Amino acid sequence: MPDADVTTGTTITFETGFFAEILNVDWDGPNREHIETTHMGTTTARTFKPKDLYDAGEITVELAFNPADDPPIDQAAETCTITWPDGTTWAASAFLTGYSVSGPLEDKMTATAVLKCTGEITIT
């Protein structure tokens, strides 16, 4: 099994050119729901089959906060691309669903952006 990579060097880009200093990125998808197929003749354990469509999930990004930046809460979905340190990219159409700011005393101001992915994930 190969060693795990560190995320230093990871970038996130948006179709509109928005840029941020990324501190952390979490992508909770993709998720695929299931349909229960258990019936009266089933014995021992329940049975399931996967649904045809998957949910690409949400991307939560912690970033260095710049008060002059306008969070694009009113923007339509656009291509969001995460480039991992090994050069692999994950891309999906996404739109901002939440934006929060934290400014602790004598420390770095940060913001957390939550993006909902819509459609297919492309991994290259």
SVG drawing of the C-alpha trace seen along z (x, -y; Angstrom):
<svg xmlns="http://www.w3.org/2000/svg" viewBox="-44 -45 49 63">
<polyline fill="none" stroke="black" stroke-width="0.4" points="0.0,0.0 1.5,-3.4 2.2,-6.0 -0.5,-8.6 0.1,-12.0 0.0,-15.3 -2.3,-18.0 0.3,-20.8 0.1,-22.2 -3.6,-21.5 -5.4,-24.2 -9.0,-25.0 -10.1,-27.1 -13.4,-28.3 -14.5,-29.0 -15.0,-32.7 -11.4,-33.0 -12.2,-33.3 -9.1,-32.6 -8.6,-32.0 -5.8,-30.9 -7.0,-27.4 -6.5,-26.1 -8.6,-22.9 -10.8,-21.2 -13.4,-18.4 -15.4,-16.7 -18.1,-14.5 -19.2,-12.9 -20.0,-11.0 -22.9,-9.3 -25.2,-6.7 -28.5,-5.8 -30.0,-2.3 -33.4,-0.6 -34.3,2.2 -35.2,5.4 -36.0,7.5 -39.3,9.4 -41.3,12.0 -39.2,14.9 -35.9,13.3 -34.1,15.1 -31.2,14.3 -30.4,10.7 -32.0,7.8 -31.1,7.2 -30.5,4.0 -29.6,2.7 -28.0,-0.7 -30.0,-3.5 -28.9,-4.5 -28.0,-8.1 -25.4,-9.4 -25.1,-12.7 -21.8,-14.4 -21.9,-15.7 -20.7,-19.0 -17.3,-20.6 -16.5,-22.5 -13.5,-24.8 -11.8,-26.7 -9.9,-29.7 -8.0,-32.8 -10.7,-35.5 -10.3,-38.8 -13.1,-41.3 -12.8,-42.9 -13.9,-39.7 -17.6,-39.4 -18.8,-35.8 -20.6,-34.7 -23.8,-33.5 -25.9,-34.8 -23.9,-33.1 -25.1,-30.2 -23.3,-26.9 -19.8,-27.0 -17.0,-24.5 -15.0,-24.0 -11.7,-22.1 -9.5,-20.8 -6.0,-19.9 -4.3,-17.5 -0.5,-17.6 0.1,-14.6 -1.6,-16.5 -4.9,-14.6 -7.9,-16.9 -11.5,-16.4 -14.0,-18.8 -17.7,-19.3 -20.2,-22.0 -21.0,-23.6 -22.7,-26.6 -22.2,-28.4 -24.8,-27.4 -23.2,-28.8 -20.4,-31.2 -19.3,-31.9 -16.5,-34.0 -14.4,-33.6 -12.2,-36.4 -10.6,-35.3 -8.6,-37.8 -5.0,-38.1 -5.3,-35.3 -5.9,-34.8 -9.4,-35.6 -10.9,-32.6 -14.0,-31.8 -15.8,-28.6 -17.5,-28.1 -19.9,-25.3 -20.5,-24.4 -23.2,-22.0 -22.0,-19.9 -24.5,-19.3 -24.0,-16.8 -21.1,-14.4 -17.7,-14.5 -14.8,-14.3 -11.5,-12.9 -8.4,-13.2"/>
</svg>
